[in-house]
Amino acid sequence: MTDSHQQRLIVGISGATGIVYAARALTVLRSLGIETHLIVSRAADLTRAYETDLSKEDLASLADHVYNINDVGAPMSSGSFLTLGMLIVPASMRSVAEIATGVTSSLLTRAADVVLKERRRLVLMVRETPLNLIHLRNMATITEAGGIIFPPVPAFYSRPTTLHEVIDQTVGRALDQFGLHTDSYPRWCEGLRQKMARRKE
């Protein structure tokens, strides 16, 4: 894999709530110099309008390349398209079910299937609660196939004071899974522990 290929990441956005995580991930990836290939489902486009002030064009402008959800002939539908892997943010239970069964009906789930078969990194920021047994079994199947289930669970040890800080921590931890590190959030380390200790004094 060449250096340029190592800097590609596929980003999928499904219709689950939490599209703000996707927008922030694309922004951070651009700041890191990572080439992004974006796939947005039809349901995700509706969620964008419900949850944000971003237009369709605004969201697309955050990525380097954007593909139609029905374009199953797009580059990432083939394993010869070399990438770091794929982040689906957020990942709906429908997308999880398609990936788990291998019955892919769109470019988003086809790309995820390719990432798994090529043994690349697939990270799913799943958004659903409560979870039923079907959800859990599908996520277990994906985990057994090499995928990473990464619910956007906030951490409070850094005592975030804004929603933006909560989002940054979650996005940063998700990107860690690809070996992409950002300083946009505080990590649990000696520095943070010392800071917390001083607060208690």
Phi, psi and chi 1 to 4 in degrees:
 res  aa     phi    psi   chi1   chi2   chi3   chi4
   1 MET       -  126.7 -167.5 -178.4  -71.2      -
   2 THR   -78.1  167.3   67.2      -      -      -
   3 ASP   -59.8  -40.7  -71.3  -17.9      -      -
   4 SER   -65.2  -38.9   61.1      -      -      -
   5 HIS   -68.1  -33.2  -70.9  155.3      -      -
   6 GLN   -65.8  -17.2  -70.8  175.1  -15.6      -
   7 GLN   -97.4   14.4  -61.8  -53.8  -54.7      -
   8 ARG   -98.4  138.9  -70.2  175.9  178.9  163.3
   9 LEU  -139.3  133.0 -172.1   68.2      -      -
  10 ILE   -85.9  133.0  -54.1  166.8      -      -
  11 VAL  -121.0  120.2  177.6      -      -      -
  12 GLY  -109.0  139.7      -      -      -      -
  13 ILE  -122.5  118.2  -52.9  177.7      -      -
  14 SER  -100.9 -176.0   74.8      -      -      -
  15 GLY   -83.7    4.7      -      -      -      -
  16 ALA   -68.9  160.0      -      -      -      -
  17 THR   -68.1  147.6 -174.0      -      -      -
  18 GLY   115.1   26.7      -      -      -      -
  19 ILE   -63.7  -19.0 -161.5  168.8      -      -
  20 VAL   -60.3  -31.4   64.6      -      -      -
  21 TYR   -63.5  -39.0  -69.8  111.2      -      -
  22 ALA   -66.2  -45.4      -      -      -      -
  23 ALA   -59.9  -42.7      -      -      -      -
  24 ARG   -68.5  -39.7 -176.0   57.5 -179.2  154.6
  25 ALA   -61.3  -42.8      -      -      -      -
  26 LEU   -63.3  -39.4  -72.1  166.6      -      -
  27 THR   -64.8  -44.7  -59.2      -      -      -
  28 VAL   -66.1  -42.0  172.7      -      -      -
  29 LEU   -60.7  -39.7  -73.8  165.4      -      -
  30 ARG   -63.6  -40.1  175.1  162.8  -72.1  174.9
  31 SER   -65.9  -25.1   73.8      -      -      -
  32 LEU   -88.3   -2.9  -65.1  174.0      -      -
  33 GLY    78.8   22.9      -      -      -      -
  34 ILE   -91.3  130.0  -54.3  -59.4      -      -
  35 GLU   -77.2  121.6 -179.8 -178.6  -68.7      -
  36 THR  -107.7  140.6   51.4      -      -      -
  37 HIS  -121.9  107.5  -65.4 -103.5      -      -
  38 LEU  -101.3  135.5  177.1   63.6      -      -
  39 ILE  -127.4  124.6  -50.7  164.5      -      -
  40 VAL  -119.7  123.8 -178.2      -      -      -
  41 SER   -74.1  164.7   74.3      -      -      -
  42 ARG   -62.5  -41.2  -71.8 -176.0  -68.0  -85.9
  43 ALA   -65.7  -35.9      -      -      -      -
  44 ALA   -65.0  -34.1      -      -      -      -
  45 ASP   -64.8  -36.5 -160.4   40.1      -      -
  46 LEU   -67.6  -43.1  -66.8  173.2      -      -
  47 THR   -61.6  -39.5  -55.9      -      -      -
  48 ARG   -54.8  -45.0  170.5 -164.7   53.0   74.3
  49 ALA   -68.6  -34.9      -      -      -      -
  50 TYR   -71.4  -41.8  -65.7  147.5      -      -
  51 GLU  -101.2  -15.4  -64.1 -173.9   -6.8      -
  52 THR  -137.1  171.9   76.4      -      -      -
  53 ASP   -96.9    6.1  -66.2  -35.0      -      -
  54 LEU   -73.2  135.9  -68.1  171.6      -      -
  55 SER   -82.3  169.5   67.6      -      -      -
  56 LYS   -58.8  -39.3 -175.1  174.5 -176.4  177.6
  57 GLU   -69.8  -36.7  -66.7   71.9   23.9      -
  58 ASP   -60.0  -46.6  -70.5  -24.2      -      -
  59 LEU   -64.6  -44.4 -178.1   60.9      -      -
  60 ALA   -61.5  -33.8      -      -      -      -
  61 SER   -67.7  -16.2   71.3      -      -      -
  62 LEU   -78.4  -14.1  -61.4  175.9      -      -
  63 ALA  -108.4  159.3      -      -      -      -
  64 ASP   -80.7  -35.7  -64.5  -62.2      -      -
  65 HIS  -139.1  139.6  -55.1  -85.0      -      -
  66 VAL  -127.8  138.3 -176.6      -      -      -
  67 TYR  -124.9  146.5  -57.4   86.5      -      -
  68 ASN   -69.1  139.5 -174.3  -72.6      -      -
  69 ILE   -59.6  -23.9 -168.8   67.9      -      -
  70 ASN   -95.2    0.7  -64.5  -44.6      -      -
  71 ASP   -82.3   76.4 -174.7    7.1      -      -
  72 VAL   -73.1   -4.4  -67.6      -      -      -
  73 GLY   -96.9    8.4      -      -      -      -
  74 ALA   -65.1  159.8      -      -      -      -
  75 PRO   -51.6  -42.1  -27.4   35.3      -      -
  76 MET   -74.8    0.6   65.5  -79.2  -60.1      -
  77 SER   -80.5   -2.2   64.6      -      -      -
  78 SER  -120.4  142.0  169.6      -      -      -
  79 GLY   -68.7  -15.0      -      -      -      -
  80 SER   -75.0  -11.0   63.5      -      -      -
  81 PHE   -84.1  105.2 -175.7   71.4      -      -
  82 LEU   -82.6  128.4  -60.6  177.0      -      -
  83 THR  -143.0  170.8   68.9      -      -      -
  84 LEU   -71.8  -23.4  -73.8  167.5      -      -
  85 GLY   140.2 -149.9      -      -      -      -
  86 MET  -144.7  137.1 -177.3  174.5 -173.1      -
  87 LEU  -113.8  123.1  171.1   66.6      -      -
  88 ILE  -107.2  116.0  -58.5 -177.1      -      -
  89 VAL  -145.0  108.9   49.8      -      -      -
  90 PRO   -80.0  166.8   31.5  -35.7      -      -
  91 ALA  -111.0  117.4      -      -      -      -
  92 SER   -77.3  162.0   67.3      -      -      -
  93 MET   -68.1  -26.7  -75.5  -57.7  127.5      -
  94 ARG   -64.9  -46.3  172.9  176.7  175.7  166.9
  95 SER   -62.2  -42.4  -62.8      -      -      -
  96 VAL   -58.7  -44.1  167.7      -      -      -
  97 ALA   -63.7  -42.5      -      -      -      -
  98 GLU   -63.9  -43.4  -73.0 -166.1   15.7      -
  99 ILE   -65.3  -41.0  -63.2  165.4      -      -
 100 ALA   -65.4  -34.8      -      -      -      -
 101 THR   -91.9  -13.9   59.1      -      -      -
 102 GLY    77.5    6.7      -      -      -      -
 103 VAL   -95.9   86.7 -177.9      -      -      -
 104 THR   -94.7  129.5   57.9      -      -      -
 105 SER  -111.4    2.5   64.9      -      -      -
 106 SER  -150.3  171.3   70.2      -      -      -
 107 LEU   -62.9  -34.3  178.5   60.1      -      -
 108 LEU   -60.1  -52.1 -170.3  149.7      -      -
 109 THR   -77.8  -26.9   49.9      -      -      -
 110 ARG   -64.4  -43.9  167.7   59.6 -175.1  169.8
 111 ALA   -61.8  -40.5      -      -      -      -
 112 ALA   -63.6  -40.6      -      -      -      -
 113 ASP   -62.1  -41.4 -173.0   70.3      -      -
 114 VAL   -64.3  -43.3  169.1      -      -      -
 115 VAL   -58.3  -42.9  165.8      -      -      -
 116 LEU   -66.1  -45.0  -76.0  179.6      -      -
 117 LYS   -67.3  -26.9   80.9  179.2 -177.7   67.8
 118 GLU   -88.2    2.8  -64.2  -65.1  -30.9      -
 119 ARG    61.2   37.6  -55.0  -58.5 -168.9  -92.8
 120 ARG   -98.4  176.0  -63.5  172.9 -171.5  149.7
 121 ARG   -82.9  122.6 -171.5   59.6   54.4   94.4
 122 LEU  -118.3  120.1  175.2   65.7      -      -
 123 VAL  -118.6  123.9  177.3      -      -      -
 124 LEU  -113.5  114.3  -54.3  180.0      -      -
 125 MET   -88.5   82.3  -69.7 -179.4   67.7      -
 126 VAL   -72.3  140.4  -63.6      -      -      -
 127 ARG  -129.8   99.9  -80.3  -69.5  -65.1  112.6
 128 GLU  -166.7  145.8 -170.9   59.7   88.2      -
 129 THR  -166.1  139.0 -169.4      -      -      -
 130 PRO   -71.8  165.0   28.2  -35.4      -      -
 131 LEU   -95.5  133.3  -63.4  165.3      -      -
 132 ASN   -94.5  177.0   66.6   36.3      -      -
 133 LEU   -65.4  -32.5 -172.7   55.8      -      -
 134 ILE   -63.3  -45.6  -64.9  170.7      -      -
 135 HIS   -57.6  -48.1  -59.1  152.0      -      -
 136 LEU   -63.5  -41.3  -66.5  168.1      -      -
 137 ARG   -66.2  -40.1  -76.2  175.9  172.4  163.3
 138 ASN   -63.6  -41.5  -74.9  -22.5      -      -
 139 MET   -68.1  -35.5  -72.4 -170.6  -75.0      -
 140 ALA   -64.6  -40.3      -      -      -      -
 141 THR   -62.0  -44.4  -63.2      -      -      -
 142 ILE   -64.2  -40.4  -68.9  171.8      -      -
 143 THR   -62.0  -42.9  -59.3      -      -      -
 144 GLU   -63.9  -27.9  -69.8  168.0  -13.0      -
 145 ALA   -84.9   -3.5      -      -      -      -
 146 GLY   110.8   -2.8      -      -      -      -
 147 GLY   -77.0  164.1      -      -      -      -
 148 ILE  -117.4  121.8  -64.8  174.2      -      -
 149 ILE   -89.5  119.3  -56.7  -59.9      -      -
 150 PHE  -132.4   80.1 -167.7   98.9      -      -
 151 PRO   -62.5  142.2  -18.4   31.0      -      -
 152 PRO   -76.2   75.4   26.7  -32.9      -      -
 153 VAL   -94.8  120.2  178.1      -      -      -
 154 PRO   -71.0  150.5   26.4  -34.2      -      -
 155 ALA  -108.8  142.1      -      -      -      -
 156 PHE  -117.2    5.9  -64.1  100.3      -      -
 157 TYR   -66.7  -23.1   54.6   76.4      -      -
 158 SER   -89.0    1.7   60.7      -      -      -
 159 ARG    53.4   61.4  -62.4 -169.5 -176.1 -176.8
 160 PRO   -63.4  145.5   24.9  -34.8      -      -
 161 THR  -114.0   -7.8   57.4      -      -      -
 162 THR  -134.6  158.0   66.5      -      -      -
 163 LEU   -63.3  -34.7 -178.6   58.5      -      -
 164 HIS   -59.0  -40.9 -177.1   79.8      -      -
 165 GLU   -65.8  -37.5  -70.2  175.0  -15.8      -
 166 VAL   -64.8  -44.4  172.9      -      -      -
 167 ILE   -63.6  -43.9  -67.2  168.3      -      -
 168 ASP   -60.8  -40.8  -94.3    5.0      -      -
 169 GLN   -63.4  -43.6 -167.4  -85.1  -19.4      -
 170 THR   -67.2  -45.8  -59.0      -      -      -
 171 VAL   -63.1  -42.7  168.0      -      -      -
 172 GLY   -61.3  -41.6      -      -      -      -
 173 ARG   -67.3  -35.3  -71.9  -73.2  -67.3  115.9
 174 ALA   -65.7  -41.6      -      -      -      -
 175 LEU   -69.7  -26.3  -64.5 -177.3      -      -
 176 ASP   -54.8  -32.0  -80.0  -11.4      -      -
 177 GLN   -64.7  -20.0  -53.4  -53.5  -54.5      -
 178 PHE  -100.8    6.0  -61.7   94.8      -      -
 179 GLY    76.1   20.8      -      -      -      -
 180 LEU  -105.4  113.5  -57.9  172.5      -      -
 181 HIS  -110.8  136.6  -55.2  -59.9      -      -
 182 THR  -128.6  151.7  172.1      -      -      -
 183 ASP   -97.8   21.4  -64.9  -34.2      -      -
 184 SER   -79.4   -2.4   62.5      -      -      -
 185 TYR  -146.2  152.5   74.2   97.8      -      -
 186 PRO   -77.0  136.6   26.3  -32.9      -      -
 187 ARG   -98.4  156.4  -63.8  176.2 -178.8  -86.5
 188 TRP   -76.1  101.9 -177.5 -106.9      -      -
 189 CYS  -149.4 -177.8   59.7      -      -      -
 190 GLU   -60.4  -39.1  -77.2  -55.9  -44.2      -
 191 GLY   -60.4  -44.9      -      -      -      -
 192 LEU   -69.0  -39.7 -178.4   57.5      -      -
 193 ARG   -63.4  -39.9  -68.7  171.9   65.0 -172.4
 194 GLN   -65.5  -39.4  -69.8  170.5    2.7      -
 195 LYS   -62.0  -42.3  179.9 -179.8  178.8 -179.3
 196 MET   -67.6  -36.9  -67.6  177.5   65.7      -
 197 ALA   -63.4  -38.8      -      -      -      -
 198 ARG   -65.6  -33.7  -73.9 -165.3  -64.2  -89.2
 199 ARG   -64.0  -31.1  -76.6 -179.3  176.5  175.1
 200 LYS   -80.9  -16.4  -66.6  178.7  179.9  179.2
 201 GLU   -74.9      -  -67.9  175.7   -6.3      -
